[in-house]
Amino acid sequence: MILKFFDYVYYRIYSAYTDWDNNPEIYAISLVALMQLFNFGIVVLMTFTFLNKEPEVSKHILYASYIVFLIPNYIRYKRFKSYKQMDKRWGNAPKKKKILGGIAVLFYLIMSLVLLFVTGYIYRKIKNG
């Protein structure tokens, strides 16, 4: 179920970048991996908050974490799930469904970013008293 959602996010991002760039799959894979990293970051921050622990995160850990999400997505969308397969499934959807799907993807992207910052803010507030 969750993989289908990420497939749809990939499909919609790919579709959007098709008009702007010759290689939209790189943008779609990168953005899906980034959103997954944000979601993972929210869970990690919440866990550290509840355990009352201080996370030690460097830019190297963040880069490595991003690569951990990027590689499986790259493999999935280069070898197992092509844009053409997804377009066959979702390309002929009624306009109303496409609009609702686009709103859902946009909502997911925005909420992932917002929740990451809110969780970080709450974590700092709790840690600083």
C-alpha positions as CSV (number, residue, x, y, z in Angstrom):
1,M,0.0,0.0,0.0
2,I,2.7,2.5,1.0
3,L,4.8,1.6,-2.0
4,K,1.9,2.3,-4.3
5,F,1.6,5.7,-2.7
6,F,5.3,6.5,-3.3
7,D,4.9,5.1,-6.9
8,Y,2.1,7.6,-7.4
9,V,4.1,10.4,-5.9
10,Y,7.0,9.4,-8.3
11,Y,4.6,9.3,-11.2
12,R,3.1,12.7,-10.6
13,I,6.5,14.4,-10.0
14,Y,7.9,12.7,-13.1
15,S,4.8,13.9,-15.1
16,A,5.3,17.5,-13.8
17,Y,9.0,17.6,-14.7
18,T,8.4,16.2,-18.2
19,D,7.5,19.6,-19.3
20,W,10.6,21.3,-17.8
21,D,13.5,18.9,-18.2
22,N,14.8,16.1,-20.4
23,N,15.5,13.8,-17.4
24,P,12.5,14.0,-15.1
25,E,13.1,10.6,-13.5
26,I,16.2,12.0,-11.6
27,Y,14.0,14.7,-10.1
28,A,11.2,12.3,-9.2
29,I,13.5,9.7,-7.6
30,S,15.4,12.4,-5.7
31,L,12.3,14.1,-4.4
32,V,10.6,10.8,-3.4
33,A,13.8,9.8,-1.5
34,L,14.0,13.2,0.2
35,M,10.4,13.0,1.4
36,Q,11.0,9.6,2.7
37,L,14.1,10.9,4.6
38,F,12.0,13.7,6.0
39,N,9.4,11.2,7.2
40,F,12.1,9.1,8.8
41,G,13.6,12.2,10.4
42,I,10.2,13.0,12.0
43,V,10.1,9.5,13.5
44,V,13.7,9.8,14.7
45,L,13.1,13.2,16.3
46,M,9.9,12.1,18.0
47,T,11.8,9.0,19.3
48,F,14.6,11.0,20.7
49,T,12.2,13.5,22.3
50,F,10.3,10.7,24.1
51,L,13.5,9.0,25.2
52,N,14.9,12.3,26.3
53,K,18.1,11.7,24.4
54,E,20.3,14.1,22.3
55,P,20.7,13.0,18.7
56,E,24.2,13.5,17.2
57,V,23.6,14.3,13.6
58,S,26.3,15.6,11.3
59,K,26.0,16.5,7.7
60,H,27.8,13.3,6.8
61,I,25.1,11.3,8.6
62,L,22.4,13.2,6.7
63,Y,24.1,12.7,3.4
64,A,24.5,8.9,4.1
65,S,20.9,8.7,5.2
66,Y,19.8,10.3,2.0
67,I,21.8,7.9,0.0
68,V,20.2,5.0,1.9
69,F,16.8,6.2,0.7
70,L,18.0,7.2,-2.8
71,I,19.6,3.9,-3.8
72,P,16.5,1.6,-3.3
73,N,14.3,4.2,-5.0
74,Y,16.7,4.4,-7.9
75,I,16.7,0.6,-8.3
76,R,13.0,0.4,-8.0
77,Y,12.2,3.0,-10.6
78,K,15.0,2.1,-13.0
79,R,14.5,-1.7,-13.0
80,F,11.1,-2.7,-11.6
81,K,8.6,0.1,-11.9
82,S,8.9,2.2,-15.1
83,Y,7.1,5.4,-15.8
84,K,5.4,3.7,-18.7
85,Q,3.9,1.1,-16.4
86,M,2.6,3.7,-14.1
87,D,1.3,5.8,-17.0
88,K,-0.7,2.8,-18.2
89,R,-2.3,2.5,-14.8
90,W,-2.9,6.2,-13.9
91,G,-2.5,8.1,-17.2
92,N,-6.2,7.6,-18.3
93,A,-7.7,8.5,-15.0
94,P,-10.7,10.9,-15.0
95,K,-9.8,14.5,-14.6
96,K,-11.4,14.7,-11.2
97,K,-9.2,11.8,-9.9
98,K,-6.1,13.4,-11.4
99,I,-6.9,16.7,-9.6
100,L,-7.5,14.9,-6.3
101,G,-4.4,12.9,-6.7
102,G,-2.4,16.0,-7.5
103,I,-3.8,17.7,-4.4
104,A,-2.9,14.6,-2.3
105,V,0.7,14.6,-3.6
106,L,1.1,18.3,-3.0
107,F,-0.4,18.0,0.5
108,Y,2.0,15.1,1.3
109,L,5.1,17.1,0.1
110,I,4.1,20.2,2.0
111,M,3.1,18.3,5.2
112,S,6.3,16.3,5.2
113,L,8.4,19.5,5.2
114,V,6.2,21.3,7.7
115,L,6.0,18.3,10.1
116,L,9.8,17.9,10.0
117,F,10.3,21.6,11.1
118,V,7.5,21.4,13.7
119,T,8.9,18.3,15.2
120,G,12.3,19.8,15.3
121,Y,10.9,23.0,16.9
122,I,9.1,20.9,19.5
123,Y,12.2,18.9,20.2
124,R,14.3,22.0,20.8
125,K,11.6,23.5,23.0
126,I,11.5,20.4,25.2
127,K,15.3,20.2,25.3
128,N,15.8,23.8,26.2
129,G,13.0,23.8,28.8
